[in-house]
């Protein structure tokens, strides 16, 4: 479990095919590897990955074909910046919202509108995810916990403060770039429970 508060802007240092459609990804992140051990979880652009090895501030993780297909990790190349966050510890402050690190789909940045102190950024999202996104609700974009400012049939917008622009990959994203999206898991649970009740199941 994560909070969507990015700890460090890391860098992909290697992507190695491991047979079939899987890969071994190596990422440099001195902060998140400072206490990392084999088996720990680190979110990379919002995707929960399991640490295989740590060496000199670089960790490696296996990425299955399913993850490569359902997220933007499949287009990462050496030198690419990535948002990094270690799994949340019990008793720590929840600065963002509950984030699982399970990407629901890939969206696309469609516009940026700079203002004096922030930017309004609009993203297109897959149609099947639109029902989970509400104004003033939470959404995770490339691992960053954000509050939805506006929402349409197939898009939503957020306001990015200077800290987010400077310390995450969202500050350098261009129009047309893909982003990993994770909707609020509470919305999915509510939908499931209401569906069961409507169908005569226990609610």
C-alpha positions, 0 to 999 in steps of 0.5 A, a space after each residue: 500500500 502507498 500514499 501517492 506522495 512521491 519520495 524521489 525522482 529516480 532514473 531507469 538505468 536498464 531494461 533487459 528482456 528476460 524471455 517471453 514478454 517479461 523484463 528486468 528493470 533497473 532503477 536508480 533511487 538512492 533514497 528509496 534504496 537506502 533501506 530496501 531489501 529483497 522482497 520490498 515493494 517500491 512504486 515506479 510511476 505508480 506501479 508496485 514492483 517487488 525488489 529483486 536486488 539492491 546494489 549501490 543505490 540501484 534496485 532491480 525488479 521483475 516486470 511481467 508481461 501483464 504489467 508491461 501491457 497494462 501500464 506505461 512501463 513498457 515504453 520506459 528506456 534507460 535515462 527515463 525519469 520515474 516517480 518512486 515511493 516506498 510502501 507506506 509504514 503503519 503509523 506513518 502520516 497518510 499525506 495523499 490517499 490509499 494507493 494500491 500500486 495496481 494500475 487500472 489503465 493508461 491515460 494520455 496528457 491532452 493539454 497544459 495551461 500554465 498559470 502564475 503559480 501552478 498548471 492545470 493539466 488535462 488527461 484523457 482516460 479509458 472509458 471504463 474508468 470514467 465512472 470512478 472519477 468525480 470532481 474533488 475526488 482522488 486519483 493517482 497519475 504516475 504514482 502521484 496522488 491528485 485531487 480532480 478539479 474537473 471531469 468530463 465523459 472521457 477526461 479529467 483535469 488537475 491542478 499541479 502545484 510547483 512542488 509537484 511540477 519540480 519533484 515528479 515526472 508530471 512537470 516534464 510530461 508533454 502533450 500525447 505522453 502516456 500516464 498510469 492511472 489508478 482510480 480510488 479503490 473505495 469507488 470500486 468497492 462501493 460499485 461492487 457492493 451496490 451491484 451485489 445488493 441490486 442483484 439480490 446478493 448480500 450487501 
